[in-house]
Structure formats: structure tokens, C-alpha cells
Amino acid sequence: MKTLNLLTSALLLVGSTSHAATITIVNLDSPGEGFNDPTVVPALPSNPNTTLGAQRLHVFQTAANQWAALLKSNVEIKVQAAFNPLTCAGTSATLGSAGTVTVHTNFANAPVANVWYNAALANALANSDLDPASNDINSQFNVDIDNGTCLNGTAGWYYSTAAADATPVGRIPLLPVVFHEIAHGLGFQTFTNSSTGAFFSGRPAIWDTFLADATSGTTWINMPTNAARIASAISDPN
């Protein structure tokens, strides 16, 4: 999950663009809302669409294409997405969230046994769709940013897809938020309960082999107790 006042970043090991992945946006919005909002808006230099819904979809597919060019997978990655009212207040707001739809373990070619993998990552490693009936990533983004009902009446999302474009004062660029959240769905995600410290169904996530305590540097998979992970979840020295 990403909020306005907390941005996390990470690096992803990527493959050659000659083996680019295919990432498809699956529109979950109902007619007249979200990606289907018919409100007429002016075209932008990098986003020629003239309805609010079409501009949103263009941003999402741009973020998907950017990830696809970096990743290596022979299995299509399906990202289901919707614009919904999310938590917001005068000075803070949830911009969006994303995560895997299913998790997988001990599949063919799994590099580490007995840990959970996000669907998109597991499919890429297995070189097959391990759950063809399901999409791979679920995401939602805050429609109230555009409605002016939070962040002290912010002017809304900005739907440019060019990094060189200057974001107008009071607007929030959507593209970096979507790019960030898709990363969680691809694999930057723990399934360990930060409140109880317990692994999901008794197994850690592959990300827990990288997720480390900010003070001690100990990874979550190597912590001896649930209590240690509970403490680590709030141990940021900053």
C-alpha cells in the first residue's frame, strides 16, 4: 500500500528486454465509473485521450508497458484494476494498493523450497500459468483524489505519461503511483502478519528472505520468533 506521506522504493533484478513480458490491464470498473468515466477532459501532450476514464487507462497501460520491457516472463501477467473510494482525510490519503491474487510454493523450478511466491513471479519461474482461472495482481486506486473530497481539496490526479512534464501545483502524478504498486504485485510483498509476526499458513514469503530489520539487519525469515518480527515491523530508526 502507498500513502501520500510514505513512499517506499526497491530494486528489481530484471532480464534483457529481448525477453520482455506481456502485462495486461483487466478493467474491473462498472460502466460510467473509473476507467469507464465518460467525463470530457482536455488532452495532454503525452496522453491524447479526451475522457477521464480513457486517460486513466492510458496511464495504467503505460506503467504496465514500462514493467513489461524490464521483466522476463513467457507467461502473460494480468493486472486487475479499479478506481474506488479509499481512505482519505485532510492531510493524508491512501493513493492506491496492489498485491498478488494467489500465492504458490514448491512449483517446478522454484529456486527456494517451502516459501510463498507471488503469482506473476511463480508463473515466470515455472514457465507456465499455475492458476489460469485467476488474474495475477489485484490493484485499486483512490477515485476521491479526483473528487476533491480529501487532501484539503487537492486538484486531483495528473494523467501525464511523460517524465519531462511538470506536474501542476496541487496535482498528484498517477503514473509513478501505478508503477510502484504494480511492483508489490510482482513480488515486493510479504504475506507475514506484521501484527502477529506469524508466517502465512506457516510459511514465509520469498520477500521475507530480503525483508530485513532496519536496526539489526536480520532478515525476517531468519528471526527466531514471531515477536521479533512484530518488533521489527515498527523498528525504523528514523
Phi, psi and chi 1 to 4 in degrees:
 res  aa     phi    psi   chi1   chi2   chi3   chi4
   1 MET       -  144.3 -179.3  177.6  -69.9      -
   2 LYS  -122.5  132.5 -176.2  176.2 -178.2 -179.0
   3 THR  -118.0  165.4   64.5      -      -      -
   4 LEU   -62.0  -34.2 -175.4   63.8      -      -
   5 ASN  -104.6   16.5   52.0    6.8      -      -
   6 LEU  -147.3  105.9  175.8   61.4      -      -
   7 LEU  -114.9  125.0  -52.8 -178.2      -      -
   8 THR  -108.8  153.7   59.2      -      -      -
   9 SER  -135.7  159.0   62.0      -      -      -
  10 ALA  -157.8  164.2      -      -      -      -
  11 LEU  -109.7  144.8  -61.5  177.0      -      -
  12 LEU  -121.1  132.7 -178.7   66.8      -      -
  13 LEU   -71.5  124.8  -63.3  177.6      -      -
  14 VAL  -123.0  161.8  -62.6      -      -      -
  15 GLY  -102.7 -179.4      -      -      -      -
  16 SER   -65.0  143.8  166.0      -      -      -
  17 THR   -68.1  -11.5   54.3      -      -      -
  18 SER   -70.6  -12.2   63.0      -      -      -
  19 HIS  -116.6   37.3  -60.0  -77.3      -      -
  20 ALA   -56.9  147.8      -      -      -      -
  21 ALA   -86.1  170.3      -      -      -      -
  22 THR  -115.3  121.4  -62.4      -      -      -
  23 ILE  -118.8  123.9  -58.1 -179.3      -      -
  24 THR  -114.8  132.6  -58.1      -      -      -
  25 ILE   -86.7  126.1  -57.5  -60.3      -      -
  26 VAL  -104.5  111.4  179.9      -      -      -
  27 ASN   -77.3  116.6  177.4    3.0      -      -
  28 LEU  -100.6   -0.2  -64.4 -173.6      -      -
  29 ASP   -75.8  150.0  -79.0  -38.9      -      -
  30 SER   -78.9  165.1  -60.3      -      -      -
  31 PRO   -55.6  136.0  -27.4   36.5      -      -
  32 GLY    85.7   -0.7      -      -      -      -
  33 GLU  -133.8  162.2   65.9  167.5    8.5      -
  34 GLY    56.9 -120.1      -      -      -      -
  35 PHE   -69.4  -12.8  -67.4  114.8      -      -
  36 ASN  -107.5   12.6  -54.5  -47.0      -      -
  37 ASP   -68.1  120.0 -168.7  -38.0      -      -
  38 PRO   -85.9    4.8   32.8  -35.0      -      -
  39 THR   -54.1  128.4  -57.8      -      -      -
  40 VAL   -77.5  130.8  175.2      -      -      -
  41 VAL  -134.5  156.6  -66.0      -      -      -
  42 PRO   -71.5  143.0   23.5  -33.1      -      -
  43 ALA   -65.7  152.3      -      -      -      -
  44 LEU  -109.3  159.2  -60.0  172.6      -      -
  45 PRO   -54.8  -35.9  -27.8   35.4      -      -
  46 SER  -104.3    2.0   61.1      -      -      -
  47 ASN  -141.5   91.9 -166.9  -26.9      -      -
  48 PRO   -76.7   -4.1   30.2  -36.1      -      -
  49 ASN   -69.7  151.8  -64.1  -77.0      -      -
  50 THR  -121.3   16.0   55.3      -      -      -
  51 THR  -123.6  153.1   67.9      -      -      -
  52 LEU   -60.0  -44.2 -172.7   56.1      -      -
  53 GLY   -63.7  -43.1      -      -      -      -
  54 ALA   -67.0  -36.8      -      -      -      -
  55 GLN   -64.5  -41.0  -75.1 -162.0   -8.6      -
  56 ARG   -60.6  -46.9  -71.5  166.8  171.6  165.7
  57 LEU   -63.6  -36.9 -172.7   58.2      -      -
  58 HIS   -62.1  -41.1 -179.2   73.5      -      -
  59 VAL   -63.4  -45.5  171.3      -      -      -
  60 PHE   -61.9  -45.3  -89.6   67.5      -      -
  61 GLN   -68.6  -31.0 -166.6   59.1   60.8      -
  62 THR   -63.7  -46.1  -61.4      -      -      -
  63 ALA   -61.2  -41.4      -      -      -      -
  64 ALA   -62.7  -42.0      -      -      -      -
  65 ASN   -66.0  -35.9  -67.6  -15.3      -      -
  66 GLN   -63.6  -44.7  -70.5  174.5  -15.9      -
  67 TRP   -65.8  -41.7  -88.9  118.7      -      -
  68 ALA   -59.6  -35.7      -      -      -      -
  69 ALA   -69.5  -22.1      -      -      -      -
  70 LEU   -93.0  -27.9  -64.0  170.9      -      -
  71 LEU   -91.7  163.8  -60.3  175.3      -      -
  72 LYS  -125.1  107.7 -172.5  164.6   62.8  174.9
  73 SER  -158.3  138.5  178.3      -      -      -
  74 ASN   -91.8   -1.6  -66.8  -37.5      -      -
  75 VAL  -109.8  127.5 -177.3      -      -      -
  76 GLU   -56.4  136.0 -180.0 -175.2   14.2      -
  77 ILE  -103.9  119.3  -59.6  168.4      -      -
  78 LYS  -104.9  121.4  -64.3 -179.1  179.4  179.3
  79 VAL  -109.9  107.7 -179.0      -      -      -
  80 GLN   -82.2  137.7   60.5 -172.1   41.7      -
  81 ALA  -144.4  151.3      -      -      -      -
  82 ALA  -155.4  154.8      -      -      -      -
  83 PHE  -100.8  121.3  -86.7   82.8      -      -
  84 ASN  -134.9  159.0  -65.7  -44.1      -      -
  85 PRO   -68.1  123.3  -18.5   32.1      -      -
  86 LEU  -119.2  173.7  -58.5  177.6      -      -
  87 THR   -54.5  130.3  -58.5      -      -      -
  88 CYS  -155.4  151.8   67.8      -      -      -
  89 ALA  -145.9 -170.2      -      -      -      -
  90 GLY   -67.1  -34.7      -      -      -      -
  91 THR  -118.0   -2.2   57.6      -      -      -
  92 SER  -150.5  158.8   65.3      -      -      -
  93 ALA  -160.9  147.5      -      -      -      -
  94 THR   -79.9  118.6  -62.8      -      -      -
  95 LEU   -79.4  -41.1  -59.0 -177.1      -      -
  96 GLY  -174.3  171.3      -      -      -      -
  97 SER  -151.4  155.7   64.3      -      -      -
  98 ALA  -158.2  153.9      -      -      -      -
  99 GLY  -170.0  171.1      -      -      -      -
 100 THR   -68.4  151.3 -169.5      -      -      -
 101 VAL   -83.9  -40.2  174.4      -      -      -
 102 THR  -131.5  161.4   59.9      -      -      -
 103 VAL  -123.9  155.1  -67.2      -      -      -
 104 HIS  -140.9  149.9  -55.7  -89.2      -      -
 105 THR  -145.0  152.5 -173.0      -      -      -
 106 ASN    53.2   39.4  -64.4  -25.5      -      -
 107 PHE   -88.6  171.3   48.3   86.3      -      -
 108 ALA   -60.0  131.5      -      -      -      -
 109 ASN    75.1   11.8  -57.9  -38.7      -      -
 110 ALA   -63.5  122.3      -      -      -      -
 111 PRO   -66.3  -31.5  -19.8   32.3      -      -
 112 VAL  -126.8  129.6 -178.9      -      -      -
 113 ALA   -81.0  153.0      -      -      -      -
 114 ASN    61.1   32.6  -59.3  -42.4      -      -
 115 VAL  -129.8  157.3  -59.8      -      -      -
 116 TRP   -86.9  140.2  -65.7  114.3      -      -
 117 TYR  -120.5  142.3  -72.9   80.2      -      -
 118 ASN   -60.2  151.8  -68.8   50.4      -      -
 119 ALA   -57.9  -46.9      -      -      -      -
 120 ALA   -62.1  -40.6      -      -      -      -
 121 LEU   -69.8  -43.5  178.8   56.2      -      -
 122 ALA   -61.5  -42.8      -      -      -      -
 123 ASN   -62.2  -41.8  -70.2  -15.6      -      -
 124 ALA   -63.9  -42.1      -      -      -      -
 125 LEU   -70.4  -39.0  -66.8  166.4      -      -
 126 ALA   -78.0  -17.1      -      -      -      -
 127 ASN    61.3   32.9 -159.9   31.8      -      -
 128 SER  -160.7  158.2   66.0      -      -      -
 129 ASP   -83.1  109.3 -165.9  -25.4      -      -
 130 LEU   -75.9  -15.4  -59.7  174.0      -      -
 131 ASP  -147.7   75.5 -172.3   -2.6      -      -
 132 PRO   -64.2  -16.4   20.4  -31.3      -      -
 133 ALA   -79.8  -12.1      -      -      -      -
 134 SER  -116.5  149.7  -60.5      -      -      -
 135 ASN   -71.0  170.0  -65.6  -39.8      -      -
 136 ASP   -99.0  -36.5  -56.5  -57.6      -      -
 137 ILE  -130.5  136.7  -62.8  172.0      -      -
 138 ASN  -108.7  134.6  179.8   59.7      -      -
 139 SER  -143.3  152.2   66.2      -      -      -
 140 GLN  -148.2  151.0   58.9  177.5  -16.4      -
 141 PHE  -135.9  154.0  -66.2   81.0      -      -
 142 ASN   -80.2  107.0 -161.2  -19.2      -      -
 143 VAL   -69.6  -22.2   71.1      -      -      -
 144 ASP   -70.8  -14.7  -73.5  -22.0      -      -
 145 ILE   -59.5  -39.2  -60.5  -63.5      -      -
 146 ASP   -78.9  -23.2  -86.7  -22.5      -      -
 147 ASN   -82.0   -8.9  -65.0  -19.5      -      -
 148 GLY    71.6   21.6      -      -      -      -
 149 THR   -97.9    3.0   56.7      -      -      -
 150 CYS  -146.3  174.1   54.3      -      -      -
 151 LEU    54.4   43.8  -63.2  177.6      -      -
 152 ASN    53.1   41.4  -66.4  -37.6      -      -
 153 GLY    73.2   36.9      -      -      -      -
 154 THR   -50.3  151.7  179.9      -      -      -
 155 ALA   -73.4   -8.3      -      -      -      -
 156 GLY   115.4 -178.9      -      -      -      -
 157 TRP   -67.0  152.2  -70.7  111.4      -      -
 158 TYR  -113.9  127.8 -171.1   52.8      -      -
 159 TYR  -104.2   28.6  -65.3  108.0      -      -
 160 SER   -71.2  151.6  167.6      -      -      -
 161 THR  -120.7   16.6   57.3      -      -      -
 162 ALA  -115.5  126.5      -      -      -      -
 163 ALA   -62.9  -26.9      -      -      -      -
 164 ALA   -74.5  -17.0      -      -      -      -
 165 ASP   -69.6  132.6  -72.8   -3.9      -      -
 166 ALA   -81.5  124.5      -      -      -      -
 167 THR   -71.6  126.6  -57.2      -      -      -
 168 PRO   -60.2  151.6  -22.2   33.7      -      -
 169 VAL   -57.5  132.9  174.2      -      -      -
 170 GLY    87.2   -1.0      -      -      -      -
 171 ARG  -105.8  156.8  -57.3  -74.5  -71.2  -83.7
 172 ILE  -118.2  120.1  -59.9  171.2      -      -
 173 PRO   -68.4  127.1   24.3  -32.4      -      -
 174 LEU   -78.4  -35.2  179.0   63.0      -      -
 175 LEU   -55.3  -50.3 -178.6   61.3      -      -
 176 PRO   -65.1  -27.8   20.0  -31.0      -      -
 177 VAL   -68.9  -44.9 -180.0      -      -      -
 178 VAL   -64.2  -44.2  176.5      -      -      -
 179 PHE   -58.3  -45.1 -171.2   85.7      -      -
 180 HIS   -61.1  -48.2  172.3  107.1      -      -
 181 GLU   -69.0  -36.2  -67.0  -56.8  -26.7      -
 182 ILE   -59.3  -33.8  -71.1  176.9      -      -
 183 ALA   -57.9  -40.8      -      -      -      -
 184 HIS   -60.0  -45.8  -69.9  -51.9      -      -
 185 GLY   -64.4  -29.8      -      -      -      -
 186 LEU   -74.0  -25.3  -69.3  168.4      -      -
 187 GLY   159.5  -11.0      -      -      -      -
 188 PHE   -81.8   70.7  -70.8   97.6      -      -
 189 GLN  -157.3  131.7 -177.7  179.3   16.7      -
 190 THR  -102.2  147.3 -179.6      -      -      -
 191 PHE  -106.0    4.3  -47.6  115.4      -      -
 192 THR   -73.6  136.6  -59.9      -      -      -
 193 ASN   -76.4  113.7 -170.2  -47.0      -      -
 194 SER   -71.8  -16.7   61.1      -      -      -
 195 SER   -83.6  -35.7  -62.8      -      -      -
 196 THR  -107.1  -16.9   66.6      -      -      -
 197 GLY    77.7    1.8      -      -      -      -
 198 ALA   -83.9  139.7      -      -      -      -
 199 PHE   -69.6  148.6  -68.0  138.1      -      -
 200 PHE   -67.2  120.9  176.3   64.7      -      -
 201 SER    50.4   33.8  -66.9      -      -      -
 202 GLY    79.9    5.5      -      -      -      -
 203 ARG  -126.3  140.3  -70.7  177.4  174.2  167.6
 204 PRO   -75.7  166.7   29.1  -34.9      -      -
 205 ALA   -88.9  155.8      -      -      -      -
 206 ILE   -58.7  -32.1 -173.0   62.1      -      -
 207 TRP   -65.3  -24.5 -175.0 -120.3      -      -
 208 ASP   -67.5  -14.7  -68.2  -24.3      -      -
 209 THR   -79.9  -11.5   68.2      -      -      -
 210 PHE  -112.4  -27.2  -60.3   96.7      -      -
 211 LEU   -70.6  116.1 -177.5   59.3      -      -
 212 ALA  -123.3  151.2      -      -      -      -
 213 ASP   -65.2  135.2 -177.5   79.0      -      -
 214 ALA   -67.5  -23.6      -      -      -      -
 215 THR   -95.3  -50.4  -58.2      -      -      -
 216 SER   -90.8  -22.8   69.2      -      -      -
 217 GLY    81.3    1.1      -      -      -      -
 218 THR   -72.7  130.4  -55.0      -      -      -
 219 THR   -74.3  153.2   56.1      -      -      -
 220 TRP   -62.1  -33.9  -83.0   27.3      -      -
 221 ILE   -67.0  -23.6 -161.8  170.9      -      -
 222 ASN   -99.2    2.5  -71.1  -40.6      -      -
 223 MET   -75.9  136.6  -70.3 -178.6  178.6      -
 224 PRO   -74.9  -20.9   27.7  -35.1      -      -
 225 THR  -139.0  160.6   63.9      -      -      -
 226 ASN   -62.2  -37.2  -68.8  -12.5      -      -
 227 ALA   -60.6  -34.8      -      -      -      -
 228 ALA   -66.1  -37.5      -      -      -      -
 229 ARG   -71.6  -35.5  -76.3 -178.5  -74.4  -85.1
 230 ILE   -59.4  -47.0  -65.2  173.6      -      -
 231 ALA   -64.8  -38.9      -      -      -      -
 232 SER   -64.8  -33.5  176.6      -      -      -
 233 ALA   -61.7  -21.0      -      -      -      -
 234 ILE  -125.5   24.9   56.0  172.2      -      -
 235 SER   -98.1   14.9   69.6      -      -      -
 236 ASP   -57.3  118.1 -178.2    0.4      -      -
 237 PRO   -68.3  -11.4   25.2  -34.9      -      -
 238 ASN   -87.4      -  -63.5  -47.8      -      -
